[in-house]
Amino acid sequence: MTDATPGNKSPEEIEMTPIEVPAILLDMTFAVEYNPNCPSPWLVRMPGAKAVIDHKSYVAKAPFLTEDALGFGRTLAQAATNAIARRNELRSQKSA
């Protein structure tokens, strides 16, 4: 018999719930983070000025600060919209 805590369950024992990914993201490179203890629990990361997602901190000082385009939101769709807007902003700054 296994312990009832989620960390001790086998993959077959873990209840899965579907996450609907906004269709606009499906043709883009992105990563999703979720923290249920945050007021805006969803975070979408997209490549910023570089072509890759660096996964660095967004509260650190350079050179440890992320260059990813970040979008936070109360929903995944809101976070995605914010990340896309930030990515577009970073790309326009780079081309200027």
Backbone torsions as a table, in degrees:
resi	resn	phi	psi	omega
1	MET	NA	135.4	-178.6
2	THR	-98.0	155.9	175.6
3	ASP	-63.4	148.3	-176.0
4	ALA	-81.5	-2.5	-179.7
5	THR	-73.4	145.2	-176.3
6	PRO	-54.7	-36.8	-178.6
7	GLY	-67.0	-16.9	-179.0
8	ASN	-105.2	6.4	-179.9
9	LYS	-88.5	148.5	174.5
10	SER	-76.3	161.3	178.9
11	PRO	-55.5	-32.6	-179.8
12	GLU	-70.2	-24.5	-177.2
13	GLU	-88.5	-13.8	-176.2
14	ILE	-82.1	124.6	178.6
15	GLU	-72.9	129.8	-178.3
16	MET	-104.6	140.7	173.6
17	THR	-122.1	140.9	-179.2
18	PRO	-73.5	142.8	172.8
19	ILE	-112.7	121.4	178.6
20	GLU	-84.0	119.7	-179.9
21	VAL	-91.7	128.4	177.7
22	PRO	-55.6	129.7	-175.3
23	ALA	-55.5	-32.2	-178.9
24	ILE	-60.4	-25.7	-179.6
25	LEU	-79.5	-21.5	-169.3
26	LEU	-66.4	-16.5	176.2
27	ASP	-103.2	12.5	-176.1
28	MET	-125.4	159.4	172.9
29	THR	-83.5	127.8	-179.8
30	PHE	-156.8	161.3	172.7
31	ALA	-133.1	146.3	-178.5
32	VAL	-118.8	135.9	173.6
33	GLU	-124.5	150.3	-178.6
34	TYR	-139.7	130.6	176.6
35	ASN	-133.0	104.8	-176.4
36	PRO	-65.6	-11.6	-179.0
37	ASN	-92.8	2.6	-177.1
38	CYS	-102.1	145.2	177.8
39	PRO	-60.8	-32.4	173.0
40	SER	-116.9	85.5	-167.8
41	PRO	-70.6	-19.2	-178.2
42	TRP	-95.8	137.5	175.1
43	LEU	-131.7	126.0	173.5
44	VAL	-111.7	128.3	176.3
45	ARG	-108.4	136.1	175.6
46	MET	-133.3	157.7	176.1
47	PRO	-58.8	134.5	177.8
48	GLY	-91.2	-117.9	-180.0
49	ALA	-70.3	-26.2	177.3
50	LYS	-90.8	170.9	-177.6
51	ALA	-92.0	5.4	-178.3
52	VAL	-130.0	160.1	173.6
53	ILE	-89.4	123.9	-176.0
54	ASP	-92.3	-15.3	179.1
55	HIS	56.3	23.7	177.1
56	LYS	-77.1	169.3	-179.1
57	SER	-66.8	149.2	174.7
58	TYR	-102.1	8.2	176.6
59	VAL	-123.9	2.0	-178.7
60	ALA	-84.8	173.8	175.1
61	LYS	-98.3	156.5	177.8
62	ALA	-56.3	144.2	3.8
63	PRO	-90.0	13.3	-176.5
64	PHE	-93.3	1.8	-179.1
65	LEU	-82.6	138.7	-178.2
66	THR	-66.9	150.1	170.6
67	GLU	-110.1	9.7	177.2
68	ASP	-68.1	154.1	170.8
69	ALA	-86.4	114.6	-175.2
70	LEU	-104.8	143.2	173.7
71	GLY	-137.1	121.8	178.1
72	PHE	-103.3	152.5	177.1
73	GLY	-167.6	161.4	175.6
74	ARG	-75.4	-20.2	175.4
75	THR	-127.6	161.4	177.3
76	LEU	-63.4	-39.4	179.1
77	ALA	-62.7	-41.2	178.6
78	GLN	-64.8	-43.4	178.7
79	ALA	-63.8	-40.2	178.8
80	ALA	-63.1	-45.1	178.9
81	THR	-59.9	-43.6	179.7
82	ASN	-67.0	-38.3	179.1
83	ALA	-67.1	-41.3	179.1
84	ILE	-64.3	-42.1	178.1
85	ALA	-62.0	-43.4	179.5
86	ARG	-66.2	-41.2	178.0
87	ARG	-60.5	-44.5	178.9
88	ASN	-63.5	-38.5	177.4
89	GLU	-63.1	-45.7	179.7
90	LEU	-64.5	-39.0	179.1
91	ARG	-66.9	-38.0	179.4
92	SER	-70.4	-33.7	175.8
93	GLN	-66.3	-38.3	-178.9
94	LYS	-66.8	-38.0	-177.7
95	SER	-82.3	-10.6	-178.6
96	ALA	-80.3	NA	NA
